Amino acid sequence: MNESWFQKHWRPMLMIIFTVLITAHWFGLTANDIPESVQGKMLTLITVLGGIYVGGRSAEKIVNKLK
């Protein structure tokens, strides 16, 4: 199957972007007026997406080995 560069790399790029955003927030490089409730929801979303990404990649590799 021929996949484009973007199809192969969109998930890792998305996780890198999220990691950069979290790191920027920890170092105080983001806006100070973001409510803590919104920050918590964003971190929860990133955590869930990260889990789905890692779990999805693992499942994908297992399925490929079973074929």
C-alpha positions in Angstrom: 0.0 0.0 0.0 1.4 3.4 -1.0 0.9 6.0 1.7 1.8 9.6 1.4 4.3 11.3 3.7 1.4 13.0 5.6 -0.5 9.8 6.1 2.6 8.2 7.7 3.5 11.2 9.9 0.4 13.0 11.0 0.1 11.2 14.4 3.7 11.7 15.5 3.5 15.4 14.4 0.3 15.9 16.4 1.9 14.4 19.5 5.0 16.6 19.0 2.8 19.7 18.8 0.9 18.7 22.0 4.2 18.1 23.8 5.5 21.5 22.7 2.3 23.2 23.9 2.5 21.5 27.3 6.2 22.4 27.7 5.6 26.0 26.6 2.8 26.2 29.3 5.1 24.8 32.0 7.8 27.4 31.2 5.3 30.2 31.2 5.3 30.9 27.5 1.5 30.9 27.1 -1.2 33.3 28.1 -1.7 33.8 31.8 -5.4 34.2 31.7 -6.3 30.7 30.6 -8.7 29.3 33.3 -7.4 26.3 35.3 -10.5 24.4 34.3 -9.7 24.8 30.6 -6.1 23.8 31.3 -7.2 20.7 33.0 -9.6 19.8 30.2 -6.8 20.3 27.6 -4.4 18.1 29.6 -7.0 15.4 29.9 -7.7 15.6 26.1 -4.0 15.3 25.4 -3.6 12.4 27.8 -6.5 10.5 26.2 -5.3 11.2 22.7 -1.8 10.1 23.6 -3.2 6.9 25.0 -5.2 6.3 21.9 -2.2 7.0 19.8 0.1 4.6 21.7 -2.6 1.9 22.0 -3.6 2.3 18.3 0.0 1.9 17.1 0.5 -1.2 19.3 -2.7 -2.8 18.1 -1.8 -2.0 14.5 1.6 -3.7 14.9 0.0 -6.8 16.6 -2.6 -7.1 13.8 0.1 -6.9 11.2 2.1 -9.7 12.9 -1.1 -11.9 13.1 -1.7 -11.6 9.4 
